[in-house]
């Protein structure tokens, strides 16, 4: 597509009108051309109007190149987007017209590069996708009109990634219906391979060819126009490109979902390299309505072949485990996947040693979204064959974790079920006294002793007192943070969040887990917890002036770069550029330390991410006494102590 932007000057595209504006434009349009689409739309007689529109759809791709087709296509795009269920245009041949325009754009390059025709294939494919979005009857008409071959050409990348985006969207809608799936499946092997390739590489493609191109004059002009609708500068272009790239990835995964649901081409989709890539596809903050990679992984877990393949990928399992213990909207999908793997006898003992250490923290989860008694379901899956599993599991930590779960959810529950109200109250008082002792030890700085006391308080506190136990777990998590044990802090803060009502709503635990994830370098999980923490601050703010803790804002800022949709693409592009510079330098000599130098450059580029190993709180930085007088040092210590006090 580089040749497209080198061809002469391209006039600005018409800004797409709203429906009311389009109607007004039609009413004001005057011309002497009897085939003018706008004149036909003004026809008051419904039968004549329909006949004229039908004739227009047949003749538009065939008539002279001097006609402003792009304006008509832009208007049709707007109508299809706002009225996708209106049967008028689909019944009058709009699909044949759009398919012909795509064919013309692919096969007649001279026509494509003339005037504003470069926009037409995009609009045509978008119209097809919009009208086939909801109605199977429209999808059947589209199939009969022969839209699949031209859409496949766009999917192959015959024009650019912009057209691939709308082509994969349209094909995904067509493949989602039982009555039209086979028409798409006629290209099954190619569609699946292209879908996998697009999902894996589209972010790199969009970054290299658009977002990473800082010289605006080198960006494809029509891409900029389509992204911004003629309004907005460089920042708007980049923001929309990020959104579209995420949609391109998610729609590619949606198309693959259509085949995975029917257990088709699983041998391709379940390749280990793709599964590894898949587990890292999350859609980003710009496309939070799509489950992205985890959505397809869950579909694969419904099939025996898919479960077998996923159970053999350590990377996929670890990503699922981290997601299951997060505040991400798709947490429940990760839990579903792990439960399906645990319930299958053929995969249970391949995943149990990894999954157990994460799922045990969720056994007291009451509900999550529309799923009730989820903790009970998790407990049953973990203890499915508890007595036999003790002999099959060699990892002593896992054995201990299962034993603790058995004690908590079976033995202790039995004992407390027959406990009198007086005994419950007695244990509540005892637990509270031990908690106060633990708090006192914490303030004295004996954090390890405080951990032991909080543990004793948890043992004393009855299971039914969820709120009290939530506070105990959360406070112990703070102790583990102070001791530099992020894994233990994540476990306890997760258990506290499971006990909160609703789940994942306890602000202090969210912030503590965000810090712990930050210590482990898990930027996405830390970011999601921090966002949830800030949302809680906003919702609980009673004053007119909104106050967001600056330490939370700093955490957000820190992780936005690391979790940016194009973060990996940017890193790859930078490394590639450095290597090109090295290879093109005539004076460059290959030394035995070349690999070490490359590693050093990569470390420099990832400098921001390396900070993730530190505890990101307002007391993370050591006091530099040499640069402060004693009064400043004293004030700083008081502030730090006040922050810790508020967090308990």
C-alpha positions in Angstrom: 0.0 0.0 0.0 3.0 2.3 0.0 2.3 3.1 -3.6 -1.1 4.4 -2.7 0.2 7.3 -0.7 2.7 8.2 -3.4 0.1 8.7 -6.1 -0.7 12.4 -6.5 -2.6 14.4 -3.9 -5.8 12.9 -2.5 -8.6 15.3 -1.7 -10.0 15.1 1.8 -12.8 12.6 2.3 -16.3 13.8 2.9 -17.1 13.7 6.6 -19.7 11.0 7.0 -23.1 12.6 7.8 -25.5 11.5 10.5 -28.8 10.0 9.4 -30.6 13.3 9.8 -27.9 15.1 7.9 -27.9 12.5 5.2 -31.7 12.9 4.7 -31.2 16.7 4.6 -28.4 16.3 2.0 -30.6 14.1 -0.1 -33.4 16.6 0.0 -31.1 19.4 -1.0 -29.2 17.6 -3.7 -30.1 18.7 -7.2 -28.8 17.3 -10.5 -29.9 16.3 -13.9 -28.6 12.7 -13.8 -31.6 10.3 -13.8 -29.5 7.6 -12.1 -28.4 9.8 -9.3 -28.9 7.9 -6.0 -29.8 11.1 -4.1 -32.5 12.0 -6.6 -33.9 8.5 -6.3 -34.0 8.7 -2.5 -36.2 11.8 -2.9 -38.8 10.0 -4.9 -42.1 10.2 -3.0 -43.7 7.1 -4.6 -42.5 4.1 -2.6 -42.7 1.6 -5.5 -40.8 3.9 -7.8 -38.3 4.7 -5.1 -37.7 1.0 -4.5 -37.4 0.3 -8.2 -35.0 3.2 -8.6 -32.8 2.0 -5.7 -32.7 -1.5 -7.0 -31.6 -0.2 -10.5 -29.1 2.1 -8.9 -27.5 -0.8 -6.9 -27.1 -2.8 -10.2 -25.7 0.1 -12.2 -23.4 1.9 -9.7 -20.4 -0.4 -10.1 -20.8 -0.2 -13.9 -21.3 3.4 -14.7 -18.7 6.0 -15.4 -15.9 6.9 -13.0 -16.9 10.5 -12.9 -19.7 9.7 -10.4 -19.1 10.5 -6.7 -19.5 6.9 -5.6 -17.6 7.6 -2.4 -20.2 10.0 -1.1 -23.0 7.4 -1.8 -21.0 4.6 -0.1 -20.3 6.9 2.9 -24.0 7.5 3.2 -24.9 3.9 2.9 -22.3 3.0 5.5 -24.0 5.4 7.9 -27.4 4.0 7.3 -26.2 0.4 7.7 -24.5 1.3 11.0 -27.6 3.1 12.4 -30.3 0.8 10.9 -28.7 -2.6 10.5 -32.1 -4.5 10.8 -33.9 -2.4 8.1 -34.7 -4.9 5.3 -35.1 -2.4 2.5 -31.6 -2.2 1.1 -30.7 -5.9 1.6 -33.9 -6.8 -0.3 -33.0 -4.5 -3.2 -29.5 -5.8 -4.0 -27.1 -3.9 -1.8 -24.9 -7.0 -1.2 -24.4 -7.6 -5.0 -23.5 -3.9 -5.3 -21.0 -4.0 -2.4 -19.4 -7.2 -3.6 -18.9 -5.7 -7.1 -17.3 -2.6 -5.7 -14.8 -4.7 -3.7 -14.0 -6.8 -6.8 -13.5 -3.7 -8.8 -11.2 -2.2 -6.2 -9.1 -5.4 -6.0 -8.8 -6.0 -9.7 -8.7 -2.5 -11.2 -5.9 -0.7 -9.5 -6.1 2.3 -11.8 -9.7 2.8 -10.7 -8.9 2.3 -7.1 -6.3 5.0 -7.0 -8.5 7.5 -9.0 -10.1 10.4 -7.1 -11.4 9.0 -3.7 -12.2 5.4 -4.8 -9.6 4.1 -2.4 -12.2 4.5 0.3 -14.9 2.4 -1.4 -13.8 -1.2 -0.6 -13.6 -0.3 3.1 -17.2 1.2 3.1 -18.5 -1.7 1.0 -17.1 -4.4 3.3 -18.3 -2.4 6.4 -21.9 -2.3 4.9 -21.9 -6.0 4.4 -20.7 -6.6 8.0 -23.3 -4.2 9.4 -26.3 -5.7 7.6 -25.3 -9.3 8.5 -24.7 -8.5 12.1 -28.1 -9.4 13.5 -30.2 -11.1 10.8 -29.6 -14.5 9.5 -31.9 -13.7 6.5 -29.6 -10.9 5.5 -26.6 -13.2 5.9 -28.2 -15.7 3.5 -28.9 -12.9 1.0 -25.2 -11.9 1.3 -24.0 -15.4 0.6 -26.2 -15.7 -2.4 -24.9 -12.4 -3.7 -21.3 -13.8 -3.6 -19.8 -11.6 -1.0 -17.4 -14.3 0.4 -14.8 -14.3 -2.5 -14.2 -10.6 -2.4 -14.1 -10.5 1.4 -11.6 -13.3 1.3 -9.4 -11.2 -1.0 -9.5 -8.3 1.5 -8.7 -10.8 4.3 -5.6 -11.9 2.4 -4.4 -8.3 2.7 -4.9 -7.3 -1.0 -5.3 -3.7 0.1 -4.4 -3.0 3.7 -5.0 -3.7 7.4 -7.9 -1.3 7.4 -9.8 -3.4 4.9 -8.8 -6.6 6.7 -10.5 -5.2 9.8 -13.9 -4.9 8.1 -13.5 -8.1 6.1 -12.8 -10.3 9.1 -15.8 -8.6 10.9 -18.1 -9.4 8.0 -16.8 -13.0 7.7 -17.2 -13.5 11.5 -20.9 -12.5 11.3 -21.5 -14.8 8.3 -19.7 -17.7 10.1 -21.7 -17.2 13.3 -25.0 -18.5 11.8 -25.7 -22.2 11.3 -27.3 -21.6 7.9 -24.3 -19.6 6.5 -21.4 -21.2 8.3 -20.6 -23.8 5.7 -20.3 -21.1 3.0 -17.4 -19.6 5.0 -16.1 -23.1 5.9 -15.6 -23.8 2.2 -12.4 -21.8 2.8 -11.8 -23.3 6.2 -8.1 -24.0 6.2 -7.2 -20.6 4.7 -9.7 -18.7 6.9 -8.4 -20.3 10.1 -4.7 -19.8 9.2 -5.4 -16.2 8.2 -7.4 -15.6 11.4 -4.5 -17.0 13.5 -1.9 -14.9 11.6 -4.0 -11.7 11.9 -4.6 -12.2 15.6 -0.9 -12.8 16.2 0.6 -10.1 14.0 -2.0 -7.3 13.5 -0.7 -5.2 16.4 2.8 -5.3 15.0 1.5 -4.5 11.6 -0.6 -1.4 12.7 2.3 -0.1 14.9 4.9 -0.4 12.2 2.8 0.9 9.3 0.8 3.6 11.2 1.2 4.3 14.9 5.0 4.0 15.0 5.3 6.2 11.9 5.9 9.6 13.6 6.2 11.5 10.3 2.6 12.2 9.5 3.3 12.8 5.8 4.3 9.1 5.5 1.1 7.8 6.9 -1.6 6.6 4.4 -3.8 9.7 4.0 -7.0 7.7 3.6 -6.2 5.7 6.7 -6.0 9.0 8.7 -9.3 10.2 7.1 -11.2 7.0 7.9 -9.9 6.9 11.5 -10.7 10.4 12.3 -13.6 11.1 9.9 -11.7 14.2 8.8 -11.6 15.7 12.4 -8.7 15.5 14.8 -4.9 15.5 14.6 -2.1 13.0 15.4 -3.4 12.2 18.9 -6.8 11.3 17.6 -5.3 9.1 14.8 -3.2 7.2 17.3 -6.1 6.7 19.7 -8.4 5.4 17.0 -5.7 3.2 15.4 -5.2 1.6 18.8 -8.9 0.9 19.0 -9.1 -0.4 15.5 -6.1 -2.7 15.9 -7.7 -4.2 19.0 -10.9 -4.7 17.1 -9.0 -6.4 14.3 -7.4 -8.8 16.8 -10.7 -9.5 18.6 -12.7 -9.9 15.5 -10.1 -12.4 14.2 -10.5 -14.3 17.4 -14.2 -14.2 17.0 -13.9 -15.7 13.6 -11.8 -18.5 15.0 -14.4 -19.0 17.8 -16.9 -19.9 15.1 -14.8 -22.8 14.1 -13.7 -23.8 17.6 -17.3 -24.0 18.8 -17.9 -26.7 16.2 -14.6 -28.4 17.0 -13.3 -27.6 13.5 -9.6 -27.1 12.7 -8.6 -27.6 16.3 -5.3 -29.1 15.1 -4.4 -25.7 13.7 -5.9 -23.5 16.5 -4.3 -25.6 19.2 -0.7 -25.3 18.0 1.4 -24.5 21.1 3.0 -21.3 19.7 -0.5 -19.8 18.9 -1.9 -20.9 22.3 1.0 -19.1 24.0 0.3 -15.9 22.0 -3.4 -16.3 22.6 -3.1 -16.3 26.4 -1.5 -12.9 26.2 -4.2 -11.3 24.0 -6.4 -9.3 26.3 -7.9 -6.6 24.1 -6.5 -3.8 26.1 -8.4 -1.0 28.0 -9.7 0.3 24.6 -11.7 -2.9 23.8 -12.9 -4.0 27.2 -16.1 -5.5 25.8 -14.4 -8.4 24.2 -12.9 -11.3 26.2 -10.2 -11.6 23.4 -7.8 -14.5 24.0 -9.3 -16.0 27.1 -12.7 -16.2 25.3 -11.2 -18.5 22.7 -9.3 -20.5 25.3 -12.5 -21.2 27.2 -14.2 -22.4 23.9 -11.2 -24.7 23.4 -11.5 -26.1 27.0 -15.0 -27.4 26.1 -13.4 -30.0 23.8 -11.3 -32.9 24.8 -8.7 -32.1 22.2 -8.5 -28.4 23.3 -8.2 -29.4 27.0 -5.3 -31.7 26.2 -3.4 -29.1 24.2 -4.0 -26.3 26.8 -2.9 -28.6 29.7 0.4 -29.1 27.9 1.2 -25.3 27.8 2.7 -24.0 31.0 2.5 -20.4 29.7 -1.3 -20.7 29.1 -1.9 -22.2 32.5 0.1 -19.6 34.3 -1.8 -16.8 32.5 -5.1 -18.4 33.3 -4.1 -18.7 36.9 -3.0 -15.0 37.2 -6.3 -13.9 35.5 -8.4 -16.1 37.9 -6.9 -14.2 40.8 -7.5 -10.7 39.4 -10.2 -8.0 39.3 -10.4 -8.2 35.5 -13.9 -8.5 34.0 -12.9 -11.9 32.5 -11.8 -13.4 35.8 -14.7 -15.8 35.7 -13.6 -17.1 32.3 -10.2 -18.1 33.6 -11.8 -19.8 36.5 -14.1 -21.7 34.1 -11.1 -22.9 32.1 -9.3 -24.2 35.1 -12.3 -26.0 36.4 -12.9 -27.7 33.1 -9.3 -28.9 33.1 -9.5 -30.1 36.7 -12.7 -32.0 36.1 -11.3 -33.9 33.1 -9.5 -37.1 34.4 -7.0 -36.9 31.5 -5.9 -33.4 32.2 -6.5 -33.1 36.0 -3.1 -34.2 37.1 -1.3 -32.2 34.4 -2.7 -28.9 35.8 -3.5 -29.5 39.4 -0.1 -28.6 40.8 -0.2 -25.2 39.1 -3.9 -24.5 39.5 -4.3 -25.5 43.1 -1.9 -22.8 44.4 -4.1 -20.2 42.8 -7.6 -21.6 43.2 -7.3 -22.3 46.9 -7.5 -18.5 47.5 -10.9 -18.4 45.8 -12.7 -21.2 47.8 -14.6 -18.7 49.9 -15.9 -16.7 46.9 -19.7 -16.6 47.1 -20.6 -15.2 43.7 -19.0 -13.5 40.7 -21.2 -11.8 38.2 -24.1 -14.2 37.5 -22.3 -17.2 39.0 -23.4 -18.1 42.5 -21.7 -20.5 45.0 -18.6 -20.3 42.8 -16.3 -21.0 45.8 -18.2 -24.3 46.5 -17.7 -25.3 42.8 -14.0 -24.6 43.1 -13.7 -26.5 46.4 -15.4 -29.6 44.8 -13.1 -29.5 41.8 -10.0 -29.3 44.0 -11.1 -32.0 46.4 -12.7 -34.2 43.7 -10.6 -37.3 44.7 -8.8 -35.9 47.7 -7.9 -39.2 49.4 -6.5 -40.7 46.2 -4.8 -37.4 45.0 -2.6 -37.4 48.1 -0.7 -40.4 46.6 -0.6 -39.0 43.1 0.7 -35.5 43.9 4.4 -35.3 44.6 4.6 -31.6 45.3 4.5 -31.2 49.1 3.3 -27.6 48.9 0.3 -28.6 46.8 -0.5 -31.5 49.2 -0.4 -29.0 52.1 -2.6 -26.6 50.3 -5.2 -29.3 49.6 -5.1 -30.4 53.2 -5.7 -26.8 54.4 -8.6 -26.5 52.0 -10.1 -29.8 53.3 -9.6 -28.6 56.9 -11.2 -25.2 56.1 -14.1 -26.2 53.9 -15.0 -29.7 55.3 -13.7 -30.3 58.9 -13.9 -26.8 60.3 -17.3 -26.2 58.7 -18.6 -29.4 60.4 -17.3 -28.3 63.8 -18.8 -24.8 63.5 -22.1 -26.0 62.2 -23.0 -27.5 65.6 -21.4 -24.6 67.5 -23.8 -22.7 69.8 -24.4 -18.9 69.4 -22.7 -18.4 72.7 -19.6 -20.2 71.5 -19.6 -18.2 68.2 -19.7 -15.0 70.2 -17.0 -16.2 72.5 -14.7 -17.0 69.5 -15.5 -13.6 67.9 -14.4 -11.8 71.0 -11.3 -13.9 71.2 -10.5 -13.2 67.6 -10.9 -9.5 68.1 -8.6 -9.5 71.1 -5.9 -11.3 69.2 -6.4 -8.9 66.3 -5.8 -5.9 68.6 -2.6 -7.6 69.8 -1.5 -8.1 66.2 -2.2 -4.5 65.4 -0.1 -3.4 68.5 2.8 -5.6 67.4 2.6 -4.1 63.9 2.9 -0.6 65.3 5.8 -1.6 67.4 7.5 -2.8 64.2 7.5 -6.5 65.0 5.8 -7.4 61.7 6.7 -11.2 61.8 5.1 -11.5 65.3 2.1 -9.6 63.9 1.7 -12.2 61.1 1.6 -15.0 63.7 -1.1 -13.1 65.7 -3.2 -12.4 62.7 -3.0 -16.1 61.8 -4.2 -17.0 65.3 -7.0 -14.6 65.0 -8.1 -16.2 61.7 -8.1 -19.6 63.4 -10.2 -18.3 66.2 -12.7 -16.3 64.1 -15.7 -18.3 62.9 -16.2 -18.8 59.2 -19.6 -17.1 59.2 -18.0 -13.8 60.3 -16.9 -12.9 56.8 -16.3 -9.2 57.3 -14.1 -9.7 60.3 -12.1 -12.4 58.5 -11.8 -10.1 55.5 -10.1 -7.4 57.6 -7.7 -10.0 59.2 -6.6 -11.3 55.8 -6.1 -7.8 54.5 -4.1 -6.7 57.5 -1.9 -9.8 57.2 -1.4 -9.0 53.5 0.0 -5.6 54.6 2.4 -7.4 56.8 3.6 -9.6 54.0 4.1 -6.5 51.9 6.3 -5.0 54.6 8.3 -8.2 54.8 8.8 -8.2 51.0 6.8 -11.4 50.3 4.5 -10.5 47.4 3.2 -14.0 46.8 1.8 -14.2 50.4 0.4 -10.7 50.1 -1.4 -11.7 46.9 -2.8 -14.8 48.5 -4.2 -13.0 51.5 -5.5 -9.9 49.7 -7.2 -12.2 47.2 -8.9 -14.1 50.1 -10.0 -10.8 51.6 -11.5 -9.7 48.3 -13.4 -13.0 48.0 -14.9 -12.3 51.4 -15.9 -8.8 50.5 -19.4 -8.0 49.4 -19.6 -7.8 46.4 -16.5 -9.6 45.5 -13.4 -7.6 44.6 -14.8 -4.5 46.3 -12.5 -4.0 49.4 -10.4 -0.9 48.6 -7.5 -1.6 50.9 -7.1 -5.2 49.7 -7.2 -4.0 46.1 -4.5 -1.5 46.7 -2.4 -4.0 48.6 -2.7 -6.6 45.9 -1.9 -4.0 43.3 1.4 -3.3 45.1 2.2 -7.0 45.4 1.5 -7.6 41.7 3.7 -4.6 41.0 6.5 -6.1 43.1 6.3 -9.3 40.9 6.3 -7.3 37.7 2.8 -8.3 36.7 1.8 -4.9 35.3 -1.6 -5.8 33.9 -2.9 -7.4 37.1 -1.5 -4.5 39.1 -3.1 -2.0 36.8 -6.6 -3.6 37.0 -6.5 -3.7 40.8 -5.4 -0.1 40.9 -8.2 1.0 38.6 -10.7 -0.8 40.7 -9.2 0.8 43.8 -9.6 4.3 42.2 -13.1 3.5 41.1 -13.9 2.7 44.7 -12.4 6.0 45.9 -14.5 7.9 43.3 -17.7 6.2 44.3 -17.1 6.8 48.0 -16.2 10.4 47.6 -18.8 12.6 49.3 -17.3 16.0 48.7 -17.8 18.0 45.6 -14.0 18.0 44.9 -12.9 14.6 43.5 -9.7 13.4 45.2 -7.7 10.5 43.8 -4.7 9.3 45.9 -1.6 10.5 44.1 0.2 7.2 44.8 -2.5 5.3 43.0 -2.4 7.8 40.1 1.4 7.2 40.0 0.8 3.4 39.8 -1.6 3.9 36.9 0.9 6.1 35.1 3.7 3.6 35.7 1.8 0.7 34.2 0.1 2.4 31.3 3.2 2.1 29.2 3.9 -1.5 30.1 0.2 -2.5 29.4 -0.2 -0.4 26.3 -1.6 -2.4 23.4 1.4 -1.7 21.3 4.1 -2.2 24.0 5.4 -5.4 22.6 5.3 -4.1 19.0 7.2 -1.0 20.1 9.9 -3.1 21.7 10.2 -5.3 18.7 10.4 -2.3 16.3 13.0 -0.6 18.5 15.2 -3.7 18.7 14.9 -4.3 15.0 15.9 -0.7 14.3 19.0 -1.0 16.6 20.0 -4.2 14.8 19.6 -2.5 11.4 21.7 0.4 12.6 24.4 -2.0 13.7 24.4 -4.0 10.5 24.6 -0.9 8.3 27.5 0.6 10.2 30.7 -0.1 8.1 32.9 0.4 11.2 31.0 -2.0 13.3 33.0 -5.0 14.4 31.4 -8.1 15.7 32.9 -8.9 19.1 32.5 -11.8 21.4 30.4 -9.5 23.7 27.8 -8.8 21.0 25.1 -10.7 22.8 25.9 -9.0 26.1 25.7 -5.6 24.4 22.3 -6.4 22.8 21.0 -7.5 26.3 22.3 -4.2 27.7 20.4 -2.2 25.0 17.2 -4.1 25.6 17.6 -3.4 29.3 17.9 0.3 28.6 14.8 0.3 26.4 12.8 -1.5 29.1 14.0 0.7 31.9 10.5 1.7 32.9 9.5 -1.9 33.2 12.4 -2.7 35.4 11.0 -0.4 38.1 8.2 -3.0 38.6 10.4 -5.0 40.9 10.1 -2.3 43.6 7.2 -1.7 46.0 5.3 1.1 44.4 3.9 3.0 47.4 4.4 6.5 48.7 7.1 5.1 51.0 9.0 3.1 48.4 11.9 5.5 48.0 14.6 5.5 50.8 15.1 8.7 52.6 18.2 10.6 51.3 19.3 12.3 54.5 22.3 14.0 52.9 20.0 16.1 50.7 17.6 17.1 53.5 17.9 18.8 56.8 16.8 16.9 59.9 13.4 18.7 60.0 12.5 17.6 56.5 13.5 14.1 57.4 11.3 14.1 60.5 8.3 15.4 58.6 8.8 12.7 55.9 8.8 10.0 58.5 5.6 11.3 60.1 3.9 11.4 56.7 5.0 7.8 56.0 3.7 6.6 59.4 0.4 8.3 58.8 0.0 6.6 55.4 0.6 3.1 57.0 -1.8 3.9 59.8 -4.6 4.8 57.3 -3.9 1.6 55.3 -4.6 -0.7 58.3 
